[in-house]
Each structure stands twice: as C-alpha cells, then as structure tokens.
Amino acid sequence: LALQGEPVGAPRRPTAELPATQVERIAQALKTLAGQTT
C-alpha cells in the first residue's frame, strides 16, 4: 500500500536494501554537511 501523498511507482526502500556504494555516498554527504555547519 502506498502512503498518502506518495506516488505508487516509487516505494520507499529501507536503508538496508540500498547498495553499499549509495550508503557510502550518503554517509559522506552527511559528513560534509556536518563539517560545513559546524
């Protein structure tokens, strides 16, 4: 079932299902953002 306001063709995927490279990219981006704000 799709949540309200979400397109049916784009289901949310748990972080565990993401490819390792994507997780690394997201983690690196978060580190960069955290470094910029502090």
N, CA, C, O and CB atoms as a CASP TS submission, in Angstrom:
PFRMAT TS
TARGET T0000
AUTHOR 0000-0000-0000
METHOD Language model
MODEL 1
PARENT N/A
ATOM      1  N   LEU     1       0.841  -1.211   0.000  1.00  0.00           N
ATOM      2  CA  LEU     1       0.000   0.000   0.000  1.00  0.00           C
ATOM      3  C   LEU     1       0.870   1.253   0.000  1.00  0.00           C
ATOM      4  O   LEU     1       1.844   1.334   0.748  1.00  0.00           O
ATOM      5  CB  LEU     1      -0.948   0.010   1.228  1.00  0.00           C
ATOM      6  N   ALA     2       0.526   2.218  -0.826  1.00  0.00           N
ATOM      7  CA  ALA     2       1.283   3.461  -0.898  1.00  0.00           C
ATOM      8  C   ALA     2       0.797   4.429   0.172  1.00  0.00           C
ATOM      9  O   ALA     2      -0.403   4.543   0.421  1.00  0.00           O
ATOM     10  CB  ALA     2       1.161   4.095  -2.298  1.00  0.00           C
ATOM     11  N   LEU     3       1.724   5.111   0.791  1.00  0.00           N
ATOM     12  CA  LEU     3       1.350   6.102   1.790  1.00  0.00           C
ATOM     13  C   LEU     3       0.729   7.309   1.113  1.00  0.00           C
ATOM     14  O   LEU     3       0.973   7.561  -0.067  1.00  0.00           O
ATOM     15  CB  LEU     3       2.567   6.521   2.627  1.00  0.00           C
ATOM     16  N   GLN     4      -0.061   8.042   1.848  1.00  0.00           N
ATOM     17  CA  GLN     4      -0.756   9.200   1.282  1.00  0.00           C
ATOM     18  C   GLN     4       0.260  10.244   0.813  1.00  0.00           C
ATOM     19  O   GLN     4       1.174  10.608   1.553  1.00  0.00           O
ATOM     20  CB  GLN     4      -1.728   9.818   2.322  1.00  0.00           C
ATOM     21  N   GLY     5       0.090  10.718  -0.413  1.00  0.00           N
ATOM     22  CA  GLY     5       0.979  11.734  -0.945  1.00  0.00           C
ATOM     23  C   GLY     5       2.184  11.161  -1.655  1.00  0.00           C
ATOM     24  O   GLY     5       2.976  11.915  -2.222  1.00  0.00           O
ATOM     25  N   GLU     6       2.350   9.832  -1.642  1.00  0.00           N
ATOM     26  CA  GLU     6       3.491   9.228  -2.322  1.00  0.00           C
ATOM     27  C   GLU     6       3.041   8.571  -3.615  1.00  0.00           C
ATOM     28  O   GLU     6       1.972   7.961  -3.657  1.00  0.00           O
ATOM     29  CB  GLU     6       4.189   8.203  -1.413  1.00  0.00           C
ATOM     30  N   PRO     7       3.839   8.684  -4.670  1.00  0.00           N
ATOM     31  CA  PRO     7       3.499   8.018  -5.924  1.00  0.00           C
ATOM     32  C   PRO     7       3.602   6.507  -5.767  1.00  0.00           C
ATOM     33  O   PRO     7       4.492   6.005  -5.080  1.00  0.00           O
ATOM     34  CB  PRO     7       4.414   8.501  -7.060  1.00  0.00           C
ATOM     35  N   VAL     8       2.686   5.787  -6.409  1.00  0.00           N
ATOM     36  CA  VAL     8       2.651   4.337  -6.264  1.00  0.00           C
ATOM     37  C   VAL     8       3.900   3.703  -6.858  1.00  0.00           C
ATOM     38  O   VAL     8       4.369   2.678  -6.362  1.00  0.00           O
ATOM     39  CB  VAL     8       1.400   3.763  -6.930  1.00  0.00           C
ATOM     40  N   GLY     9       4.447   4.304  -7.919  1.00  0.00           N
ATOM     41  CA  GLY     9       5.597   3.713  -8.598  1.00  0.00           C
ATOM     42  C   GLY     9       6.910   3.926  -7.871  1.00  0.00           C
ATOM     43  O   GLY     9       7.941   3.416  -8.310  1.00  0.00           O
ATOM     44  N   ALA    10       6.902   4.664  -6.772  1.00  0.00           N
ATOM     45  CA  ALA    10       8.146   4.944  -6.064  1.00  0.00           C
ATOM     46  C   ALA    10       8.023   4.537  -4.602  1.00  0.00           C
ATOM     47  O   ALA    10       7.869   5.395  -3.733  1.00  0.00           O
ATOM     48  CB  ALA    10       8.513   6.435  -6.177  1.00  0.00           C
ATOM     49  N   PRO    11       8.087   3.249  -4.322  1.00  0.00           N
ATOM     50  CA  PRO    11       8.001   2.792  -2.935  1.00  0.00           C
ATOM     51  C   PRO    11       9.259   3.156  -2.159  1.00  0.00           C
ATOM     52  O   PRO    11      10.352   3.230  -2.720  1.00  0.00           O
ATOM     53  CB  PRO    11       7.773   1.281  -2.884  1.00  0.00           C
ATOM     54  N   ARG    12       9.088   3.379  -0.867  1.00  0.00           N
ATOM     55  CA  ARG    12      10.254   3.667  -0.025  1.00  0.00           C
ATOM     56  C   ARG    12      11.036   2.387   0.222  1.00  0.00           C
ATOM     57  O   ARG    12      10.459   1.321   0.436  1.00  0.00           O
ATOM     58  CB  ARG    12       9.824   4.307   1.320  1.00  0.00           C
ATOM     59  N   ARG    13      12.359   2.509   0.189  1.00  0.00           N
ATOM     60  CA  ARG    13      13.199   1.334   0.419  1.00  0.00           C
ATOM     61  C   ARG    13      13.963   1.520   1.721  1.00  0.00           C
ATOM     62  O   ARG    13      14.536   2.583   1.956  1.00  0.00           O
ATOM     63  CB  ARG    13      14.180   1.101  -0.769  1.00  0.00           C
ATOM     64  N   PRO    14      13.976   0.505   2.562  1.00  0.00           N
ATOM     65  CA  PRO    14      14.752   0.568   3.806  1.00  0.00           C
ATOM     66  C   PRO    14      16.229   0.787   3.489  1.00  0.00           C
ATOM     67  O   PRO    14      16.707   0.397   2.424  1.00  0.00           O
ATOM     68  CB  PRO    14      14.564  -0.729   4.640  1.00  0.00           C
ATOM     69  N   THR    15      16.941   1.409   4.412  1.00  0.00           N
ATOM     70  CA  THR    15      18.357   1.688   4.195  1.00  0.00           C
ATOM     71  C   THR    15      19.138   0.404   3.960  1.00  0.00           C
ATOM     72  O   THR    15      20.125   0.403   3.224  1.00  0.00           O
ATOM     73  CB  THR    15      18.939   2.445   5.385  1.00  0.00           C
ATOM     74  N   ALA    16      18.706  -0.682   4.577  1.00  0.00           N
ATOM     75  CA  ALA    16      19.407  -1.957   4.457  1.00  0.00           C
ATOM     76  C   ALA    16      19.375  -2.483   3.026  1.00  0.00           C
ATOM     77  O   ALA    16      20.249  -3.254   2.628  1.00  0.00           O
ATOM     78  CB  ALA    16      18.797  -2.983   5.400  1.00  0.00           C
ATOM     79  N   GLU    17      18.376  -2.071   2.253  1.00  0.00           N
ATOM     80  CA  GLU    17      18.253  -2.567   0.884  1.00  0.00           C
ATOM     81  C   GLU    17      19.068  -1.742  -0.103  1.00  0.00           C
ATOM     82  O   GLU    17      19.252  -2.155  -1.248  1.00  0.00           O
ATOM     83  CB  GLU    17      16.799  -2.573   0.465  1.00  0.00           C
ATOM     84  N   LEU    18      19.557  -0.587   0.324  1.00  0.00           N
ATOM     85  CA  LEU    18      20.330   0.249  -0.579  1.00  0.00           C
ATOM     86  C   LEU    18      21.681  -0.390  -0.855  1.00  0.00           C
ATOM     87  O   LEU    18      22.233  -1.065   0.015  1.00  0.00           O
ATOM     88  CB  LEU    18      20.510   1.658   0.003  1.00  0.00           C
ATOM     89  N   PRO    19      22.226  -0.190  -2.055  1.00  0.00           N
ATOM     90  CA  PRO    19      23.570  -0.678  -2.361  1.00  0.00           C
ATOM     91  C   PRO    19      24.594  -0.020  -1.440  1.00  0.00           C
ATOM     92  O   PRO    19      24.400   1.108  -0.987  1.00  0.00           O
ATOM     93  CB  PRO    19      23.924  -0.407  -3.839  1.00  0.00           C
ATOM     94  N   ALA    20      25.671  -0.727  -1.171  1.00  0.00           N
ATOM     95  CA  ALA    20      26.689  -0.225  -0.244  1.00  0.00           C
ATOM     96  C   ALA    20      27.261   1.106  -0.737  1.00  0.00           C
ATOM     97  O   ALA    20      27.546   2.000   0.060  1.00  0.00           O
ATOM     98  CB  ALA    20      27.823  -1.262  -0.073  1.00  0.00           C
ATOM     99  N   THR    21      27.426   1.230  -2.053  1.00  0.00           N
ATOM    100  CA  THR    21      28.001   2.456  -2.594  1.00  0.00           C
ATOM    101  C   THR    21      27.101   3.644  -2.321  1.00  0.00           C
ATOM    102  O   THR    21      27.584   4.742  -2.045  1.00  0.00           O
ATOM    103  CB  THR    21      28.245   2.318  -4.090  1.00  0.00           C
ATOM    104  N   GLN    22      25.794   3.431  -2.395  1.00  0.00           N
ATOM    105  CA  GLN    22      24.839   4.505  -2.131  1.00  0.00           C
ATOM    106  C   GLN    22      24.904   4.920  -0.667  1.00  0.00           C
ATOM    107  O   GLN    22      24.856   6.108  -0.346  1.00  0.00           O
ATOM    108  CB  GLN    22      23.409   4.067  -2.499  1.00  0.00           C
ATOM    109  N   VAL    23      25.015   3.935   0.213  1.00  0.00           N
ATOM    110  CA  VAL    23      25.111   4.229   1.646  1.00  0.00           C
ATOM    111  C   VAL    23      26.377   5.033   1.926  1.00  0.00           C
ATOM    112  O   VAL    23      26.358   5.996   2.692  1.00  0.00           O
ATOM    113  CB  VAL    23      25.105   2.919   2.481  1.00  0.00           C
ATOM    114  N   GLU    24      27.476   4.624   1.294  1.00  0.00           N
ATOM    115  CA  GLU    24      28.737   5.342   1.488  1.00  0.00           C
ATOM    116  C   GLU    24      28.608   6.786   1.006  1.00  0.00           C
ATOM    117  O   GLU    24      29.096   7.714   1.651  1.00  0.00           O
ATOM    118  CB  GLU    24      29.889   4.630   0.743  1.00  0.00           C
ATOM    119  N   ARG    25      27.947   6.960  -0.129  1.00  0.00           N
ATOM    120  CA  ARG    25      27.799   8.292  -0.710  1.00  0.00           C
ATOM    121  C   ARG    25      26.977   9.185   0.207  1.00  0.00           C
ATOM    122  O   ARG    25      27.302  10.354   0.414  1.00  0.00           O
ATOM    123  CB  ARG    25      27.147   8.208  -2.095  1.00  0.00           C
ATOM    124  N   ILE    26      25.904   8.614   0.753  1.00  0.00           N
ATOM    125  CA  ILE    26      25.034   9.376   1.653  1.00  0.00           C
ATOM    126  C   ILE    26      25.786   9.731   2.936  1.00  0.00           C
ATOM    127  O   ILE    26      25.702  10.857   3.426  1.00  0.00           O
ATOM    128  CB  ILE    26      23.749   8.573   1.985  1.00  0.00           C
ATOM    129  N   ALA    27      26.518   8.759   3.470  1.00  0.00           N
ATOM    130  CA  ALA    27      27.272   8.994   4.699  1.00  0.00           C
ATOM    131  C   ALA    27      28.316  10.083   4.483  1.00  0.00           C
ATOM    132  O   ALA    27      28.513  10.940   5.344  1.00  0.00           O
ATOM    133  CB  ALA    27      27.945   7.696   5.179  1.00  0.00           C
ATOM    134  N   GLN    28      28.986  10.046   3.326  1.00  0.00           N
ATOM    135  CA  GLN    28      29.999  11.054   3.027  1.00  0.00           C
ATOM    136  C   GLN    28      29.365  12.427   2.901  1.00  0.00           C
ATOM    137  O   GLN    28      29.918  13.425   3.363  1.00  0.00           O
ATOM    138  CB  GLN    28      30.752  10.699   1.742  1.00  0.00           C
ATOM    139  N   ALA    29      28.185  12.469   2.264  1.00  0.00           N
ATOM    140  CA  ALA    29      27.490  13.749   2.095  1.00  0.00           C
ATOM    141  C   ALA    29      27.089  14.322   3.447  1.00  0.00           C
ATOM    142  O   ALA    29      27.196  15.527   3.676  1.00  0.00           O
ATOM    143  CB  ALA    29      26.247  13.579   1.201  1.00  0.00           C
ATOM    144  N   LEU    30      26.625  13.451   4.345  1.00  0.00           N
ATOM    145  CA  LEU    30      26.228  13.904   5.679  1.00  0.00           C
ATOM    146  C   LEU    30      27.434  14.433   6.440  1.00  0.00           C
ATOM    147  O   LEU    30      27.342  15.442   7.139  1.00  0.00           O
ATOM    148  CB  LEU    30      25.560  12.762   6.467  1.00  0.00           C
ATOM    149  N   LYS    31      28.577  13.742   6.300  1.00  0.00           N
ATOM    150  CA  LYS    31      29.797  14.203   6.971  1.00  0.00           C
ATOM    151  C   LYS    31      30.202  15.573   6.456  1.00  0.00           C
ATOM    152  O   LYS    31      30.612  16.446   7.221  1.00  0.00           O
ATOM    153  CB  LYS    31      30.946  13.198   6.765  1.00  0.00           C
ATOM    154  N   THR    32      30.080  15.749   5.136  1.00  0.00           N
ATOM    155  CA  THR    32      30.462  17.031   4.537  1.00  0.00           C
ATOM    156  C   THR    32      29.555  18.148   5.033  1.00  0.00           C
ATOM    157  O   THR    32      30.019  19.236   5.375  1.00  0.00           O
ATOM    158  CB  THR    32      30.409  16.948   3.004  1.00  0.00           C
ATOM    159  N   LEU    33      28.246  17.864   5.066  1.00  0.00           N
ATOM    160  CA  LEU    33      27.293  18.870   5.532  1.00  0.00           C
ATOM    161  C   LEU    33      27.544  19.202   6.997  1.00  0.00           C
ATOM    162  O   LEU    33      27.490  20.367   7.392  1.00  0.00           O
ATOM    163  CB  LEU    33      25.848  18.380   5.335  1.00  0.00           C
ATOM    164  N   ALA    34      27.816  18.182   7.798  1.00  0.00           N
ATOM    165  CA  ALA    34      28.067  18.405   9.221  1.00  0.00           C
ATOM    166  C   ALA    34      29.323  19.249   9.406  1.00  0.00           C
ATOM    167  O   ALA    34      29.385  20.101  10.292  1.00  0.00           O
ATOM    168  CB  ALA    34      28.206  17.062   9.970  1.00  0.00           C
ATOM    169  N   GLY    35      30.312  19.005   8.572  1.00  0.00           N
ATOM    170  CA  GLY    35      31.551  19.774   8.673  1.00  0.00           C
ATOM    171  C   GLY    35      31.352  21.227   8.279  1.00  0.00           C
ATOM    172  O   GLY    35      32.011  22.118   8.817  1.00  0.00           O
ATOM    173  N   GLN    36      30.436  21.468   7.334  1.00  0.00           N
ATOM    174  CA  GLN    36      30.200  22.826   6.872  1.00  0.00           C
ATOM    175  C   GLN    36      29.420  23.640   7.893  1.00  0.00           C
ATOM    176  O   GLN    36      29.658  24.837   8.050  1.00  0.00           O
ATOM    177  CB  GLN    36      29.461  22.807   5.553  1.00  0.00           C
ATOM    178  N   THR    37      28.484  22.991   8.590  1.00  0.00           N
ATOM    179  CA  THR    37      27.621  23.725   9.514  1.00  0.00           C
ATOM    180  C   THR    37      28.348  24.052  10.810  1.00  0.00           C
ATOM    181  O   THR    37      28.057  25.072  11.435  1.00  0.00           O
ATOM    182  CB  THR    37      26.359  22.923   9.814  1.00  0.00           C
ATOM    183  N   THR    38      29.276  23.218  11.224  1.00  0.00           N
ATOM    184  CA  THR    38      29.964  23.458  12.492  1.00  0.00           C
ATOM    185  C   THR    38      31.094  24.446  12.291  1.00  0.00           C
ATOM    186  O   THR    38      31.797  24.781  13.244  1.00  0.00           O
ATOM    187  CB  THR    38      30.502  22.146  13.083  1.00  0.00           C
TER
END
